[in-house]
Amino acid sequence: MPSESPTLGALIRSLRSRQGWTLKEMSVKSGIPVSTLSKVEHGQLTLTYDKLYQLSQKLGMRMSELFAEEPEAEPPVTARRSLGDLQSALRVETPNYDYHYLCAELRRKRMIPVIARIRAKSVKEFGQLVHHSGEEFTYVLKGAVVLHSEFYDPVVLREGQSIYFDSSMGHAYLTPEGCDEAEVLTVMSSADEEQMQSMMSTHTHAHAGEGDQVDAAPARPRKRSVKK
C-alpha cells in the first residue's frame, strides 16, 4: 500500500527543520506571521497559491523546492565481517543432521550459513517435516540428497547441484539408497534477525536426551553416540 502524501504543514515543518530555522526566523524571512506559519504546520490552516509563491520568492526558492520531501537517511554501514571454517563452526548434532553453523559469532544475521551432514534415509526415520520462516538455498558438496517438501514431489540433488525454496514449506533432507552420508552447504535467510538462535534452540530442545550434542566450542570430528 503506497504511503500517504505529506501535508503542506509537514512539508513546511520539514523545510524549516532542514534550514535550522525557528518559526520566528522563518516568519522574518518569509513575511508571513508566526501565528499563520504555526497554524499551517499544525494543519489548522492552508496557504493560497499567492502565499506559497510569496513564500518561495522571499526564501529564494523555486516552488518545487517547497514541496521537496526530506530524503530518507541511508542505513549506516556496519562494516561487519567474519571469517569462518569447520574448525571454528558452532556444531549442533541431531539424529538426522550434523549442523556446523559458520560465522556464528555474528549475531542478528539475515543470512545463516550452515554446513550440514545428512544421515536420515526415510521420511519415517526423519519424522515430522521441518519448516521455518524465510527462504533457503542448498548446494550439495558431497554425495547426494533427496529433498522431500510439502507441496512438491521428492527431488534428488547430486554433488554440484543446488536448490532454492520457501523454507516456511515443510521440508526434509534425506540420503538416497546407496549413500550413507551427504554433505551440503545451506544458507537460510529471514527477516527475523534472531533466526539462528531460534533454530538452534529448537534443535536442542527437540532432541534433548537423544544423545545429541551442542558445542559452543569449535567443531571437532563427530563421534557417533551409541543409544542404549
C-alpha positions in Angstrom: 0.0 0.0 0.0 1.6 3.4 -1.0 2.3 5.8 1.7 0.2 8.9 2.0 1.5 12.2 0.6 2.8 14.6 3.2 0.6 17.5 4.1 1.5 21.1 3.4 2.1 21.6 7.2 4.5 18.6 7.2 6.4 20.0 4.2 6.7 23.5 5.7 7.9 22.0 9.0 10.4 19.8 7.1 11.7 22.8 5.2 12.2 24.8 8.4 13.9 21.8 10.0 16.3 21.4 7.1 17.2 25.1 7.2 17.5 25.1 11.0 15.0 28.0 11.4 12.7 28.8 14.3 9.2 29.8 13.5 10.1 33.4 14.2 13.1 33.3 11.9 11.0 31.8 9.1 8.4 34.5 9.7 11.0 37.2 9.3 12.4 35.7 6.1 9.0 35.0 4.5 7.0 37.9 5.7 4.3 35.5 6.9 3.2 35.9 10.6 4.4 33.4 13.1 0.8 32.5 14.0 -0.1 31.8 10.4 3.0 29.5 9.9 2.2 27.7 13.2 -1.4 27.0 12.1 -0.2 25.8 8.7 2.3 23.4 10.4 -0.4 22.0 12.6 -2.9 21.5 9.8 -5.3 24.2 11.0 -4.7 26.5 8.0 -3.6 26.2 4.4 -1.9 28.7 2.1 -3.2 30.1 -1.1 -1.1 29.8 -4.3 -0.3 33.5 -3.9 1.0 33.0 -0.4 3.0 29.9 -1.5 4.5 31.9 -4.3 5.3 34.8 -1.9 7.0 32.3 0.5 9.2 30.8 -2.3 10.2 34.3 -3.5 11.0 35.5 -0.1 13.1 32.4 0.7 14.8 32.5 -2.6 13.5 29.1 -3.6 11.6 27.5 -6.5 8.1 26.4 -5.8 9.2 22.8 -6.3 11.7 23.1 -3.5 9.0 24.0 -1.1 7.4 20.6 -1.7 10.6 18.5 -1.7 10.4 15.9 1.0 13.4 15.3 3.3 15.4 12.4 1.9 15.4 9.3 4.0 18.6 8.7 5.8 20.7 5.9 4.4 21.3 3.0 6.8 24.8 3.2 8.3 27.5 0.9 7.0 28.2 -1.6 9.7 31.4 -3.0 8.1 30.7 -6.3 9.8 32.7 -9.3 8.7 33.6 -12.8 9.9 36.0 -15.4 8.7 34.9 -19.0 9.3 35.8 -22.6 8.7 34.6 -26.0 10.0 37.1 -26.0 12.9 35.6 -22.7 14.3 32.0 -23.5 13.5 29.3 -24.0 16.1 28.2 -27.6 16.0 24.7 -28.9 16.7 24.1 -32.7 16.3 20.6 -34.3 15.8 19.6 -37.8 14.8 19.0 -36.5 11.2 21.7 -33.9 10.7 25.0 -32.6 12.0 24.9 -28.8 11.7 28.0 -26.7 11.6 26.9 -23.0 11.9 29.6 -20.9 10.2 30.5 -17.4 11.4 28.3 -18.0 14.4 29.8 -15.2 16.5 28.0 -12.6 14.3 24.6 -12.0 15.9 21.4 -10.7 14.4 22.3 -12.0 10.9 19.9 -12.0 8.0 21.6 -15.0 6.4 22.6 -18.2 8.2 25.3 -20.3 6.5 25.5 -23.9 7.6 27.5 -27.0 6.6 25.2 -29.9 7.3 25.9 -33.7 7.2 22.7 -35.7 6.4 22.1 -39.2 7.6 18.3 -40.0 7.7 17.3 -42.3 4.9 13.5 -42.3 5.1 10.7 -39.9 6.0 9.6 -42.3 8.7 13.1 -42.2 10.2 13.3 -38.4 9.8 10.0 -37.7 11.5 7.9 -34.5 11.1 8.9 -32.2 8.3 10.6 -29.0 9.5 9.8 -25.5 8.5 10.9 -22.0 9.5 10.4 -18.5 8.2 12.3 -17.2 5.2 14.0 -18.9 2.2 16.7 -21.5 1.9 19.4 -22.3 -0.6 21.2 -25.6 -0.6 24.3 -26.8 -2.6 25.4 -30.4 -2.4 29.1 -30.7 -1.6 29.4 -34.5 -1.2 27.2 -37.4 -2.0 23.6 -36.9 -2.9 20.4 -35.9 -1.1 16.7 -36.3 -1.6 14.7 -33.2 -0.7 11.1 -34.0 0.4 8.8 -31.0 0.6 5.3 -30.2 1.5 4.0 -29.3 -2.0 6.4 -31.0 -4.4 7.4 -34.5 -5.3 10.8 -35.6 -3.9 13.8 -34.3 -5.9 17.3 -35.9 -5.9 20.2 -33.5 -5.8 23.7 -34.8 -6.6 27.1 -33.3 -6.0 27.3 -29.9 -7.6 23.6 -29.3 -7.8 21.5 -26.8 -5.8 18.0 -25.8 -4.9 16.4 -22.6 -3.6 12.9 -22.7 -1.9 10.5 -21.2 0.5 11.5 -22.7 3.9 8.2 -22.0 5.5 7.1 -25.0 3.5 7.7 -28.3 5.4 10.9 -30.0 4.2 13.4 -32.7 5.0 16.8 -33.7 3.5 17.4 -37.5 3.3 20.2 -39.6 1.8 19.2 -41.9 -1.1 19.8 -45.6 -1.3 23.5 -46.4 -1.6 24.6 -43.2 0.1 25.5 -43.4 3.8 26.0 -39.7 4.4 25.9 -36.5 2.4 27.3 -33.0 3.0 25.6 -29.8 1.9 26.1 -26.1 2.2 22.8 -24.4 3.2 22.1 -20.7 3.5 18.9 -19.7 5.2 17.6 -16.2 5.0 15.0 -14.5 7.1 13.8 -11.1 8.2 13.9 -12.4 11.7 17.3 -11.4 13.0 17.2 -13.9 15.8 16.5 -16.8 13.4 19.8 -18.6 14.1 19.3 -18.6 17.9 15.7 -19.7 17.4 16.7 -22.7 15.2 19.5 -23.8 17.5 17.2 -23.7 20.4 14.6 -25.7 18.5 17.2 -28.4 17.6 18.5 -28.5 21.2 15.1 -28.9 22.8 13.5 -31.2 20.2 16.2 -33.8 20.6 17.2 -33.4 24.2 18.1 -36.7 25.8 18.7 -38.5 22.4 22.5 -38.4 22.6 22.7 -35.2 20.6 25.4 -32.7 21.2 25.6 -28.9 21.1 29.1 -27.4 21.2 29.8 -23.8 21.7 33.5 -24.6 21.2 35.0 -25.1 17.7 33.8 -28.2 15.9 35.6 -31.5 16.3 35.4 -34.7 14.4 32.0 -36.2 15.2 31.8 -39.3 17.3 28.7 -41.3 16.8 26.8 -41.9 20.1 25.6 -45.3 20.9 21.9 -45.4 22.0 21.1 -47.8 24.7 
